[in-house]
Amino acid sequence: MHPVGFVGTGFHARTNLLPAAELAGIEIVGLASRDAERSAATVVRAGFGDARPYGSVGDMVADLPHLDRVIVCAQPSDQPAIVRELMDAGVHVLAEKPLGLDAGEARALADHATSRGVVLRAAFMKRYAPAVLALQELLATAQLGSLLSFDVRFGADAGAFAPTTADFIRLAAIHHVDLVRFLFGDVERVDVAFAGSDLAATVLVTVRMRSGAVGTLHLTNGPGHASELDITTITCERGMVTMTDTRELVVRRGTVGGGDWRRPREQSTSLTPAVSTMSGGAQDLVLRGFVDEIAAFATDDLGRDDRSAEENVRTMELVDAIVRQLPPDRAAGENAGGA
């Protein structure tokens, strides 16, 4: 396992990423932010007391010349410059989403990574969630036959950090947009319907996949979802699966050819993690994919065949396709980039 540097001292870094790194057994050797004192306080609080604190990315890279992997968790508008500085120093980077505020920025960063011979990954942690990987395996092995359709429902009250609908898509719902590509493949057509007020908004996205499957994303931002809604349902030829909160899979298998309806032949199986008191506070970070994502970054043999940066470009292209179809007054904000 390689030692890792870290950039960022914000809420997400302190609450999710640094605790996940500790659970993964990662050695954080340096932490940088704009304030060296804040960096020092953060490493102690996170349990990485041996990590060196820095007041800039440049200072960390200069002081740790053998450092070759860094996790970045900064403001979306700041991340491209930070990531470029690290890549110029020959460092592999795992950066929080969104990695680039539009597909153009994502493409420029991916190309820069290629030119520098380093790996660039966007932190789509749901790709590492155990329930998501189990669903991916069900689809890959066609246990229920071919995929026909899917419905992705996500609701959150993200107004504090995503004041516009475009911000909500780019900063929050982007995980679910990415899951569409990760689980179901390439998208051929995107259509968007919108309904909203000053208080809340819903974006309804319908997509046709290259495979022929069709799907919907029902994305809502507003106080009605102070507790998040996260449900994905897929329908295949011989059954359906519902995934709730990236924790539980309910697999329903039908009976081909009909038969006596009175006989209990339809099967419904609930797959859940064996959570107990001994799971402690780690369970949320594990089940959402944070721990395995960070562990993979520290342990993987990072080479030129890593397509993570290209995957980010494709996801941002889909994000842009959604944002372009929003009403003009909803398609821009202080955090939004040009689509």
N, C-alpha and C positions, 0 to 999 in steps of 0.2 A: 504494500500500500504506500503510495507516494505522499509525502508531506504536502500540505496545501496552504496557500495564502488566501486571505479573505479581504474583500473591500465592502464596507458598509457597516453602519451602526444603527440603522433605523428599526422601526417596530417589527417588520417582517424578518429582518436579519436576526434580531434578538429573540423573537418569539418562536420562529419556525426553523430557520436555516442553521443557526449555530447549535441549537439543541439537537437538531437532526444529525449534524456533523459529529457531535459528541456520542450520540447513540450508535452511529456507524463506526465509531472507533477511529475517526480521522484525527490526524495530528495537524492542528492549525499552528503554523510556525510564525505567522505574521498577520496583523490586521491593520488595514489602512482606512483612514477617513480624512476629512478636512481638518480634524481636531485631534491631535495626538493624545490629549488628556481624555477625551471621550473614547478614543480607541483603547486606551489603557483600562478605563473603567469597564468597557464592554468585554474585553478578554477575561478579566477577573470574574465578572458576573456570569459569563458563559462557561466557566470552568476550564478555560485555556490559559491559565496563569503563566505558563512558560512561553506563550506567544509574544513576540515583540510588537509593541504598538507604534504606529507611524502616523504622521500628519499629512502624508500624500502617497499616492501610488508610486510615484517616482522614487521616493525615499525607500519604500519597501523593496522595490525591484533592485535598487542599487545596493542595498544592505544585505540582500539574500540572493546572491548571483546564481545559486544552484536551484532556485525555486522555478519549477516548470509548470505549475498548475495553480490557478487562482479562481475563486468563486466571487462573482460580482453581484451585489444587491444594492443598487443605487436608484436614483430617480430616473424614470424612462428617458428623459431628455438628456441626462448626463451620461448614460451608459455607453453610447457609441464612442465617445471620445476616450473614456476609460478603457474600454475594450481594445480600441486601436493602440493605445499606449502600451498595454500589456502584450498584445500580439507583436508589436514592433520590437519588444524585448525578448521575443521567442517563447512566450508563455502560452500554454493551452488555457482556454477560458470556458467556464460555465457561468452564463449570465442570466439573471432573472428575466422573465418575459415582461413586457414585449422587448425583444432584441431588435431594435429599430422600430420606429413608429409607423412605418409603411413598408411595402415590399421593396421599394427603391433603396431605402436605408439597409434593409436586411440583405439585399443583393450585394451592396457595396461592402458590407462587413464580411459576408461569405467569401467574396472575391479576395478581400484583403487577407483573410485567413489562409486561403490557398496560396497566395503569393508569398506569405511568410512561412509556410510549411507547418502551421499549427492547427489544432482542432478547436473549433468554436461550437459550443453547444448552448441552445436556449433551454431554460429550465422549465420544461413542460413535465412537471413531476407526476401528473396523472398517468403518463405512459409507463411509469414504474409501479403504479398501485396494483397490489395483488389481484383485486377483483377485476380490474381492467385487463390485466394479462390473462386471467382465466377466461374472460369473455373473448379476447382475441384468439385464444386457443380453440374455443368452441367454433368460432367462425372459420378459422384456418383449416380445421379438420372436418368442416361441413357435417358435424354430428346431427344437425337439424336440417340439413339440406341447404340449398342456396339462399342467400339473403334476399328478401323481397323489399323490406322497408325498415325504417327506424324513426324513432321520435326522441329527441334530446330536449329535456326541460331543465332550465336553470333559472333560478330566481334569487336575487340578493339585494340588500340595501347598501349599494356601493356609492351613494351620492357624496360621501365625505371625500373620496379620492377620485371619483369619476363623475364630474358634474354634468357632462353631456352624454348623450346616447352613444356617440362615437367613442368617447372615453370608456364607457362601460364595455363596449365590444372589445376594444383594444386592451384594456387593463384587467378585466374580470372574466367576461365570457369567452375570451380567447382560448382558455383551456378547453372549453367544450367545442369550439370551432376546430381546434387542433385534434381533438379526439375523433371528430368525423373523418378526418383524413387518416389518422392512425389506425382506426378500426375498420373503416369502410372503403378506403382507397381514394382515387382521384375523382374530383368533381367536374362535371361537364357543364352544368347550368345552375345558376343561382337566381332566385327571385325573392324579393323582400317586401313585406307589408309592415306598416308601422301604425301604432296607436299610442298616444301619450298626452300628458299634461305637464304642468310645471312641477308636479309632485312625483310622477312615476311614468314609466314608458315600457311598452312591450314591442319587441322586434320578432316578427314571425318570418323565418327563413325556410324556403322550400328548395330542395336541391335534387338534381338528378345525377347519379353517379355513373362513371364510365362503365361499371359492371352492369348497368341497367336498373339497379335498385333506386328507390326514391326515399327521401327522408325530410324531416322537419326539425328545425331548432326553434324552440319557444323560449325566448330570452327576455326576462323581466327585471327591471331595476326599480326598486321602490320600497317604502317602509312596510308594505305588506309582506315582504320577504326578509324581515330582520333576522329570522332564522332561515338559513338558505334552503332552497329546494334544488335537489340534484337527482334526477331520475332519467335513466336511459332505457328505452324499450326497443327491442329488435324483433322483427317477425321474419321467420324463415319458412321454408316449404313444409316442414314437419313439426314446427313448434315455435315457441317464442321465449325470450329471456328479458327479465327486468332487472336492471342494476340500480340500486338505491344508495346514494351517498358514497359511492366507490367502496362499499362495505359488504353489501349483501347481493347475491345473485339468486334469482328465482327462475329456474329452468322448467318450462312446461312443454311436455312432449305429447303430441296427439297420436291417434291411432290411424294409420293409413288404411283406407278401404272401408271405413265405417264398422259395421257389425252391430251387435246388440247393445243399444245405448244404455240399457239397464246395468250392464256389467261395469265395474269400476276399473276401466282400462287406461284412462288418461293418467299421465304421471306428472307430478309437480314436485320438484326437488329444490329445497332452499340450501344454498351454500353460504356459510358465514364463517368468519374467523372465530377461533376458540378464545374469545376475550374473557379475562377474569381479573380479579383484583391484582394478580401477579403481573398483568400487562402494564400496570402503572400508567403514568402519564405518557408513555411512549406510544400507546396504541394509535393515537390520531396521526402522529407524524409518520408512523410505519404504514398505516392503511391508506393514507393519502399519497404515498409514494415518495415523500421527501427523503427518507433515510436511504432507500435503495438507489435513488437518483444520485445522491452525493457519494455514496459508497462506490457506485459504478465509475464516477468521474475520477475518484482517487485510485481505483484499482485497474481500470481498463487499460489495455495496450493501445494508446491513442495513436492512430496512424492516418495516412492520407485517404484510406477507404471509409473513414467516418463521414457519414452524410448528414450529420445533425444540422449543420449550417444550411444546407440545401433544403432540408425539411422545414426549417424555420422560414425560409423564403417562400415556400409553397403555402405554408399556413398563413403568412402575411398577405399573400396574394388573395387568399380566400377572405381574409378579414377585410381587405380593401374592396373586394367585390361586394361585400355586404354594406360597408360604410358608404360606398358610392350611391347606393340606392336609398339611403335615408333622406328625409326632407332636408333641404339646405340648412335650415336653422338648427338641425340636430347633428350635422355631419362634421362639425368643427368645435374645438374648445381649446383651452390653454394647454392641454396635454396631447391634443390630437395633431397628427402629422398629415401632410398632404397625401392624398390617395391617388 
